[in-house]
Each structure stands twice: as structure tokens, then as C-alpha cells.
Amino acid sequence: MHLDRVLPASYPAPARCVDRDGACGEMTAMPLVDLVVVACAVANPAACRDYHLVFEWEGTLRACAMQAETRLEQWNEEHPNLHVTRWRCAWPSQEDEKS
């Protein structure tokens, strides 16, 4: 579980090794989750927009949302001119359906 980069929701899931002995005979896609962040400009709090942080995740959406603060702290450090007002987790396919 790590934040690689901000990716579009349609980005394909990366493959990973599933063999315990490291032989990597079979590959499977690790699920991705979309951390949807609503952030506003510090200089103009009315200027808000959604940001999508897509990363590998094997837990539930509820667990993602509950554990998001660590990721959001890192994101906030990288975006000091923005203030996070709320967030939620969704499976990327669910976000595609809303578009």
C-alpha cells in the first residue's frame, strides 16, 4: 500500500507477483482505489475542485477513507497553496460511471 503518483481513474492496474516463493509465475492486477480530495485555494477558499489520487489498495473503501489522513498530509505538503476540505474513497470504475 503506497502512493505512487496521481493517475487518471482509467489508468490500468499494475501487475504484481503472487507467488510466495518469488517465482512470479502468475501475475495479477492489484486493485486500485481513487481517493477523491476536495481542496480549495488558500488565497481564495471559494475556489475548490476535486483531485483524484489513484493508488494500489487491497482494503475496503471505509478503511481507505479512515486511513487517508497520512496520504493527505503528504499531499498537503506537496500542495501548500491548497487546503483539503473533505475526501472520500471510491473504486475507479465507480468514478468513471459518474462522469
N, CA, C and O atoms as a GROMACS GRO file, in nm:
protein
  396
    1MET      N    1   0.084  -0.116   0.000
    1MET     CA    2   0.000   0.000   0.000
    1MET      C    3   0.089   0.123   0.000
    1MET      O    4   0.155   0.153   0.100
    2HIS      N    5   0.091   0.195  -0.114
    2HIS     CA    6   0.173   0.314  -0.122
    2HIS      C    7   0.119   0.408  -0.229
    2HIS      O    8   0.052   0.366  -0.323
    3LEU      N    9   0.150   0.534  -0.212
    3LEU     CA   10   0.107   0.635  -0.309
    3LEU      C   11   0.217   0.651  -0.412
    3LEU      O   12   0.322   0.708  -0.384
    4ASP      N   13   0.191   0.599  -0.532
    4ASP     CA   14   0.290   0.608  -0.638
    4ASP      C   15   0.288   0.744  -0.705
    4ASP      O   16   0.391   0.808  -0.721
    5ARG      N   17   0.171   0.786  -0.743
    5ARG     CA   18   0.156   0.907  -0.822
    5ARG      C   19   0.007   0.934  -0.840
    5ARG      O   20  -0.076   0.847  -0.814
    6VAL      N   21  -0.023   1.051  -0.884
    6VAL     CA   22  -0.162   1.082  -0.916
    6VAL      C   23  -0.187   1.033  -1.057
    6VAL      O   24  -0.118   1.073  -1.151
    7LEU      N   25  -0.285   0.945  -1.072
    7LEU     CA   26  -0.314   0.884  -1.201
    7LEU      C   27  -0.459   0.907  -1.238
    7LEU      O   28  -0.543   0.922  -1.149
    8PRO      N   29  -0.490   0.912  -1.365
    8PRO     CA   30  -0.631   0.919  -1.404
    8PRO      C   31  -0.702   0.791  -1.361
    8PRO      O   32  -0.640   0.684  -1.354
    9ALA      N   33  -0.829   0.802  -1.333
    9ALA     CA   34  -0.905   0.686  -1.287
    9ALA      C   35  -0.904   0.572  -1.387
    9ALA      O   36  -0.922   0.457  -1.348
   10SER      N   37  -0.885   0.600  -1.514
   10SER     CA   38  -0.886   0.496  -1.617
   10SER      C   39  -0.752   0.425  -1.631
   10SER      O   40  -0.739   0.335  -1.714
   11TYR      N   41  -0.651   0.463  -1.552
   11TYR     CA   42  -0.518   0.402  -1.562
   11TYR      C   43  -0.526   0.256  -1.525
   11TYR      O   44  -0.588   0.222  -1.424
   12PRO      N   45  -0.464   0.165  -1.603
   12PRO     CA   46  -0.475   0.022  -1.573
   12PRO      C   47  -0.400  -0.015  -1.445
   12PRO      O   48  -0.298   0.045  -1.411
   13ALA      N   49  -0.453  -0.114  -1.377
   13ALA     CA   50  -0.388  -0.161  -1.254
   13ALA      C   51  -0.255  -0.227  -1.287
   13ALA      O   52  -0.246  -0.301  -1.385
   14PRO      N   53  -0.151  -0.202  -1.206
   14PRO     CA   54  -0.022  -0.265  -1.231
   14PRO      C   55  -0.027  -0.412  -1.194
   14PRO      O   56  -0.105  -0.454  -1.108
   15ALA      N   57   0.057  -0.491  -1.259
   15ALA     CA   58   0.066  -0.633  -1.228
   15ALA      C   59   0.164  -0.652  -1.113
   15ALA      O   60   0.256  -0.572  -1.094
   16ARG      N   61   0.143  -0.758  -1.036
   16ARG     CA   62   0.234  -0.788  -0.927
   16ARG      C   63   0.248  -0.938  -0.914
   16ARG      O   64   0.163  -1.013  -0.959
   17CYS      N   65   0.356  -0.979  -0.852
   17CYS     CA   66   0.382  -1.121  -0.831
   17CYS      C   67   0.292  -1.173  -0.721
   17CYS      O   68   0.272  -1.107  -0.619
   18VAL      N   69   0.236  -1.293  -0.741
   18VAL     CA   70   0.150  -1.350  -0.638
   18VAL      C   71   0.210  -1.476  -0.577
   18VAL      O   72   0.154  -1.528  -0.480
   19ASP      N   73   0.321  -1.526  -0.629
   19ASP     CA   74   0.384  -1.646  -0.574
   19ASP      C   75   0.464  -1.612  -0.450
   19ASP      O   76   0.543  -1.517  -0.450
   20ARG      N   77   0.446  -1.688  -0.343
   20ARG     CA   78   0.517  -1.661  -0.218
   20ARG      C   79   0.665  -1.691  -0.229
   20ARG      O   80   0.746  -1.630  -0.157
   21ASP      N   81   0.704  -1.782  -0.317
   21ASP     CA   82   0.846  -1.817  -0.328
   21ASP      C   83   0.923  -1.722  -0.419
   21ASP      O   84   1.043  -1.739  -0.439
   22GLY      N   85   0.855  -1.622  -0.474
   22GLY     CA   86   0.922  -1.524  -0.558
   22GLY      C   87   0.938  -1.567  -0.702
   22GLY      O   88   1.002  -1.496  -0.780
   23ALA      N   89   0.882  -1.681  -0.740
   23ALA     CA   90   0.897  -1.729  -0.878
   23ALA      C   91   0.818  -1.643  -0.976
   23ALA      O   92   0.854  -1.633  -1.093
   24CYS      N   93   0.714  -1.582  -0.930
   24CYS     CA   94   0.632  -1.492  -1.012
   24CYS      C   95   0.579  -1.559  -1.138
   24CYS      O   96   0.580  -1.499  -1.246
   25GLY      N   97   0.534  -1.681  -1.126
   25GLY     CA   98   0.479  -1.749  -1.242
   25GLY      C   99   0.346  -1.690  -1.285
   25GLY      O  100   0.320  -1.680  -1.405
   26GLU      N  101   0.262  -1.652  -1.191
   26GLU     CA  102   0.131  -1.597  -1.223
   26GLU      C  103   0.129  -1.450  -1.181
   26GLU      O  104   0.178  -1.415  -1.074
   27MET      N  105   0.073  -1.367  -1.266
   27MET     CA  106   0.064  -1.224  -1.234
   27MET      C  107  -0.083  -1.187  -1.222
   27MET      O  108  -0.168  -1.240  -1.293
   28THR      N  109  -0.112  -1.097  -1.131
   28THR     CA  110  -0.248  -1.049  -1.113
   28THR      C  111  -0.244  -0.899  -1.090
   28THR      O  112  -0.143  -0.845  -1.046
   29ALA      N  113  -0.351  -0.834  -1.121
   29ALA     CA  114  -0.358  -0.689  -1.103
   29ALA      C  115  -0.398  -0.659  -0.959
   29ALA      O  116  -0.495  -0.715  -0.907
   30MET      N  117  -0.323  -0.571  -0.896
   30MET     CA  118  -0.360  -0.526  -0.762
   30MET      C  119  -0.467  -0.419  -0.778
   30MET      O  120  -0.455  -0.331  -0.864
   31PRO      N  121  -0.573  -0.425  -0.698
   31PRO     CA  122  -0.681  -0.327  -0.713
   31PRO      C  123  -0.634  -0.184  -0.689
   31PRO      O  124  -0.546  -0.159  -0.607
   32LEU      N  125  -0.694  -0.093  -0.761
   32LEU     CA  126  -0.667   0.049  -0.742
   32LEU      C  127  -0.786   0.112  -0.673
   32LEU      O  128  -0.900   0.067  -0.688
   33VAL      N  129  -0.760   0.216  -0.596
   33VAL     CA  130  -0.865   0.294  -0.533
   33VAL      C  131  -0.842   0.440  -0.568
   33VAL      O  132  -0.729   0.483  -0.588
   34ASP      N  133  -0.949   0.515  -0.576
   34ASP     CA  134  -0.944   0.657  -0.608
   34ASP      C  135  -0.977   0.736  -0.482
   34ASP      O  136  -1.091   0.733  -0.434
   35LEU      N  137  -0.879   0.806  -0.428
   35LEU     CA  138  -0.901   0.895  -0.315
   35LEU      C  139  -0.940   1.030  -0.374
   35LEU      O  140  -0.855   1.102  -0.428
   36VAL      N  141  -1.068   1.062  -0.365
   36VAL     CA  142  -1.121   1.186  -0.423
   36VAL      C  143  -1.109   1.294  -0.316
   36VAL      O  144  -1.174   1.287  -0.212
   37VAL      N  145  -1.027   1.394  -0.344
   37VAL     CA  146  -0.997   1.500  -0.249
   37VAL      C  147  -1.060   1.630  -0.299
   37VAL      O  148  -1.041   1.669  -0.414
   38VAL      N  149  -1.134   1.695  -0.212
   38VAL     CA  150  -1.185   1.829  -0.244
   38VAL      C  151  -1.093   1.926  -0.172
   38VAL      O  152  -1.082   1.925  -0.050
   39ALA      N  153  -1.026   2.011  -0.251
   39ALA     CA  154  -0.932   2.108  -0.195
   39ALA      C  155  -0.962   2.246  -0.251
   39ALA      O  156  -1.003   2.261  -0.366
   40CYS      N  157  -0.940   2.346  -0.166
   40CYS     CA  158  -0.966   2.485  -0.202
   40CYS      C  159  -0.837   2.564  -0.195
   40CYS      O  160  -0.747   2.533  -0.116
   41ALA      N  161  -0.828   2.667  -0.277
   41ALA     CA  162  -0.711   2.755  -0.275
   41ALA      C  163  -0.709   2.830  -0.142
   41ALA      O  164  -0.811   2.882  -0.098
   42VAL      N  165  -0.592   2.834  -0.079
   42VAL     CA  166  -0.579   2.905   0.049
   42VAL      C  167  -0.613   3.053   0.029
   42VAL      O  168  -0.679   3.114   0.113
   43ALA      N  169  -0.568   3.111  -0.082
   43ALA     CA  170  -0.591   3.253  -0.110
   43ALA      C  171  -0.736   3.284  -0.147
   43ALA      O  172  -0.781   3.398  -0.134
   44ASN      N  173  -0.809   3.181  -0.194
   44ASN     CA  174  -0.948   3.201  -0.235
   44ASN      C  175  -1.028   3.077  -0.195
   44ASN      O  176  -1.046   2.987  -0.277
   45PRO      N  177  -1.075   3.070  -0.071
   45PRO     CA  178  -1.143   2.950  -0.021
   45PRO      C  179  -1.266   2.907  -0.101
   45PRO      O  180  -1.311   2.793  -0.089
   46ALA      N  181  -1.320   2.997  -0.182
   46ALA     CA  182  -1.435   2.961  -0.264
   46ALA      C  183  -1.394   2.886  -0.391
   46ALA      O  184  -1.478   2.827  -0.458
   47ALA      N  185  -1.265   2.888  -0.424
   47ALA     CA  186  -1.214   2.821  -0.543
   47ALA      C  187  -1.172   2.678  -0.507
   47ALA      O  188  -1.057   2.653  -0.471
   48CYS      N  189  -1.268   2.587  -0.517
   48CYS     CA  190  -1.245   2.447  -0.480
   48CYS      C  191  -1.259   2.357  -0.603
   48CYS      O  192  -1.330   2.390  -0.698
   49ARG      N  193  -1.191   2.244  -0.598
   49ARG     CA  194  -1.207   2.145  -0.705
   49ARG      C  195  -1.170   2.008  -0.653
   49ARG      O  196  -1.110   1.994  -0.547
   50ASP      N  197  -1.207   1.907  -0.728
   50ASP     CA  198  -1.176   1.769  -0.694
   50ASP      C  199  -1.038   1.733  -0.750
   50ASP      O  200  -1.001   1.774  -0.859
   51TYR      N  201  -0.965   1.655  -0.673
   51TYR     CA  202  -0.838   1.598  -0.716
   51TYR      C  203  -0.850   1.447  -0.694
   51TYR      O  204  -0.911   1.404  -0.597
   52HIS      N  205  -0.792   1.368  -0.784
   52HIS     CA  206  -0.801   1.223  -0.777
   52HIS      C  207  -0.663   1.165  -0.754
   52HIS      O  208  -0.574   1.178  -0.838
   53LEU      N  209  -0.646   1.100  -0.641
   53LEU     CA  210  -0.522   1.031  -0.609
   53LEU      C  211  -0.550   0.882  -0.621
   53LEU      O  212  -0.621   0.825  -0.538
   54VAL      N  213  -0.496   0.819  -0.724
   54VAL     CA  214  -0.523   0.678  -0.750
   54VAL      C  215  -0.400   0.598  -0.708
   54VAL      O  216  -0.287   0.630  -0.746
   55PHE      N  217  -0.424   0.494  -0.629
   55PHE     CA  218  -0.313   0.413  -0.579
   55PHE      C  219  -0.361   0.270  -0.554
   55PHE      O  220  -0.481   0.242  -0.553
   56GLU      N  221  -0.265   0.180  -0.532
   56GLU     CA  222  -0.296   0.041  -0.505
   56GLU      C  223  -0.359   0.029  -0.367
   56GLU      O  224  -0.316   0.095  -0.272
   57TRP      N  225  -0.462  -0.056  -0.357
   57TRP     CA  226  -0.531  -0.072  -0.230
   57TRP      C  227  -0.600  -0.207  -0.227
   57TRP      O  228  -0.669  -0.244  -0.322
   58GLU      N  229  -0.582  -0.281  -0.119
   58GLU     CA  230  -0.646  -0.412  -0.105
   58GLU      C  231  -0.754  -0.414   0.002
   58GLU      O  232  -0.816  -0.518   0.025
   59GLY      N  233  -0.779  -0.301   0.067
   59GLY     CA  234  -0.878  -0.297   0.174
   59GLY      C  235  -1.014  -0.250   0.125
   59GLY      O  236  -1.041  -0.246   0.005
   60THR      N  237  -1.098  -0.215   0.220
   60THR     CA  238  -1.231  -0.166   0.189
   60THR      C  239  -1.227  -0.015   0.166
   60THR      O  240  -1.129   0.051   0.198
   61LEU      N  241  -1.335   0.038   0.110
   61LEU     CA  242  -1.344   0.182   0.089
   61LEU      C  243  -1.348   0.255   0.223
   61LEU      O  244  -1.290   0.362   0.238
   62ARG      N  245  -1.417   0.198   0.319
   62ARG     CA  246  -1.424   0.259   0.452
   62ARG      C  247  -1.285   0.267   0.515
   62ARG      O  248  -1.248   0.370   0.571
   63ALA      N  249  -1.207   0.160   0.505
   63ALA     CA  250  -1.071   0.160   0.560
   63ALA      C  251  -0.984   0.261   0.487
   63ALA      O  252  -0.901   0.328   0.548
   64CYS      N  253  -1.002   0.273   0.356
   64CYS     CA  254  -0.928   0.372   0.277
   64CYS      C  255  -0.955   0.513   0.330
   64CYS      O  256  -0.862   0.590   0.353
   65ALA      N  257  -1.083   0.545   0.349
   65ALA     CA  258  -1.120   0.678   0.396
   65ALA      C  259  -1.066   0.705   0.537
   65ALA      O  260  -1.023   0.816   0.568
   66MET      N  261  -1.069   0.602   0.621
   66MET     CA  262  -1.022   0.619   0.758
   66MET      C  263  -0.870   0.635   0.765
   66MET      O  264  -0.819   0.703   0.854
   67GLN      N  265  -0.799   0.573   0.672
   67GLN     CA  266  -0.653   0.578   0.673
   67GLN      C  267  -0.598   0.684   0.577
   67GLN      O  268  -0.477   0.690   0.555
   68ALA      N  269  -0.684   0.764   0.521
   68ALA     CA  270  -0.643   0.862   0.420
   68ALA      C  271  -0.562   0.978   0.476
   68ALA      O  272  -0.488   1.042   0.402
   69GLU      N  273  -0.573   1.006   0.605
   69GLU     CA  274  -0.507   1.124   0.661
   69GLU      C  275  -0.356   1.125   0.637
   69GLU      O  276  -0.300   1.230   0.610
   70THR      N  277  -0.291   1.011   0.646
   70THR     CA  278  -0.147   1.005   0.622
   70THR      C  279  -0.115   1.045   0.478
   70THR      O  280  -0.023   1.122   0.454
   71ARG      N  281  -0.193   0.993   0.384
   71ARG     CA  282  -0.173   1.029   0.243
   71ARG      C  283  -0.203   1.176   0.220
   71ARG      O  284  -0.134   1.243   0.143
   72LEU      N  285  -0.307   1.226   0.285
   72LEU     CA  286  -0.345   1.366   0.268
   72LEU      C  287  -0.240   1.460   0.327
   72LEU      O  288  -0.217   1.568   0.272
   73GLU      N  289  -0.177   1.421   0.437
   73GLU     CA  290  -0.069   1.503   0.493
   73GLU      C  291   0.044   1.517   0.392
   73GLU      O  292   0.096   1.627   0.372
   74GLN      N  293   0.082   1.406   0.328
   74GLN     CA  294   0.187   1.409   0.226
   74GLN      C  295   0.143   1.496   0.108
   74GLN      O  296   0.222   1.577   0.059
   75TRP      N  297   0.020   1.480   0.064
   75TRP     CA  298  -0.031   1.558  -0.050
   75TRP      C  299  -0.035   1.706  -0.015
   75TRP      O  300   0.000   1.790  -0.098
   76ASN      N  301  -0.077   1.738   0.108
   76ASN     CA  302  -0.081   1.877   0.152
   76ASN      C  303   0.058   1.941   0.153
   76ASN      O  304   0.072   2.058   0.118
   77GLU      N  305   0.160   1.866   0.192
   77GLU     CA  306   0.297   1.917   0.189
   77GLU      C  307   0.340   1.950   0.047
   77GLU      O  308   0.415   2.045   0.026
   78GLU      N  309   0.293   1.872  -0.049
   78GLU     CA  310   0.328   1.894  -0.189
   78GLU      C  311   0.243   2.003  -0.254
   78GLU      O  312   0.276   2.052  -0.362
   79HIS      N  313   0.133   2.042  -0.189
   79HIS     CA  314   0.041   2.144  -0.242
   79HIS      C  315   0.009   2.246  -0.132
   79HIS      O  316  -0.105   2.252  -0.085
   80PRO      N  317   0.108   2.326  -0.092
   80PRO     CA  318   0.088   2.417   0.022
   80PRO      C  319  -0.014   2.529  -0.005
   80PRO      O  320  -0.061   2.592   0.090
   81ASN      N  321  -0.047   2.554  -0.130
   81ASN     CA  322  -0.143   2.660  -0.162
   81ASN      C  323  -0.287   2.611  -0.162
   81ASN      O  324  -0.380   2.686  -0.194
   82LEU      N  325  -0.306   2.484  -0.126
   82LEU     CA  326  -0.439   2.425  -0.123
   82LEU      C  327  -0.472   2.377   0.017
   82LEU      O  328  -0.383   2.337   0.094
   83HIS      N  329  -0.600   2.380   0.050
   83HIS     CA  330  -0.649   2.333   0.179
   83HIS      C  331  -0.753   2.224   0.154
   83HIS      O  332  -0.853   2.248   0.087
   84VAL      N  333  -0.730   2.104   0.208
   84VAL     CA  334  -0.824   1.993   0.191
   84VAL      C  335  -0.946   2.017   0.279
   84VAL      O  336  -0.933   2.039   0.400
   85THR      N  337  -1.064   2.013   0.218
   85THR     CA  338  -1.187   2.033   0.295
   85THR      C  339  -1.261   1.902   0.323
   85THR      O  340  -1.326   1.889   0.427
   86ARG      N  341  -1.251   1.805   0.231
   86ARG     CA  342  -1.312   1.674   0.254
   86ARG      C  343  -1.253   1.574   0.154
   86ARG      O  344  -1.186   1.612   0.058
   87TRP      N  345  -1.280   1.447   0.180
   87TRP     CA  346  -1.230   1.341   0.093
   87TRP      C  347  -1.320   1.219   0.108
   87TRP      O  348  -1.396   1.206   0.204
   88ARG      N  349  -1.307   1.131   0.009
   88ARG     CA  350  -1.377   1.002   0.012
   88ARG      C  351  -1.301   0.906  -0.078
   88ARG      O  352  -1.222   0.949  -0.163
   89CYS      N  353  -1.324   0.780  -0.062
   89CYS     CA  354  -1.262   0.679  -0.146
   89CYS      C  355  -1.369   0.615  -0.234
   89CYS      O  356  -1.484   0.598  -0.194
   90ALA      N  357  -1.328   0.579  -0.355
   90ALA     CA  358  -1.418   0.512  -0.449
   90ALA      C  359  -1.335   0.420  -0.537
   90ALA      O  360  -1.215   0.441  -0.555
   91TRP      N  361  -1.398   0.319  -0.589
   91TRP     CA  362  -1.330   0.236  -0.688
   91TRP      C  363  -1.329   0.314  -0.818
   91TRP      O  364  -1.430   0.376  -0.852
   92PRO      N  365  -1.219   0.314  -0.891
   92PRO     CA  366  -1.212   0.394  -1.014
   92PRO      C  367  -1.326   0.371  -1.110
   92PRO      O  368  -1.370   0.466  -1.176
   93SER      N  369  -1.377   0.250  -1.122
   93SER     CA  370  -1.489   0.223  -1.213
   93SER      C  371  -1.614   0.300  -1.170
   93SER      O  372  -1.692   0.341  -1.255
   94GLN      N  373  -1.634   0.319  -1.039
   94GLN     CA  374  -1.748   0.395  -0.990
   94GLN      C  375  -1.734   0.542  -1.029
   94GLN      O  376  -1.833   0.606  -1.062
   95GLU      N  377  -1.614   0.594  -1.024
   95GLU     CA  378  -1.591   0.733  -1.061
   95GLU      C  379  -1.614   0.753  -1.210
   95GLU      O  380  -1.668   0.856  -1.250
   96ASP      N  381  -1.575   0.654  -1.293
   96ASP     CA  382  -1.597   0.663  -1.437
   96ASP      C  383  -1.746   0.671  -1.469
   96ASP      O  384  -1.787   0.743  -1.560
   97GLU      N  385  -1.828   0.597  -1.393
   97GLU     CA  386  -1.972   0.594  -1.416
   97GLU      C  387  -2.035   0.728  -1.386
   97GLU      O  388  -2.137   0.762  -1.446
   98LYS      N  389  -1.978   0.807  -1.294
   98LYS     CA  390  -2.034   0.937  -1.258
   98LYS      C  391  -2.004   1.043  -1.362
   98LYS      O  392  -2.075   1.144  -1.369
   99SER      N  393  -1.900   1.024  -1.442
   99SER     CA  394  -1.859   1.123  -1.542
   99SER      C  395  -1.957   1.129  -1.656
   99SER      O  396  -1.938   1.207  -1.750
   0.00000   0.00000   0.00000
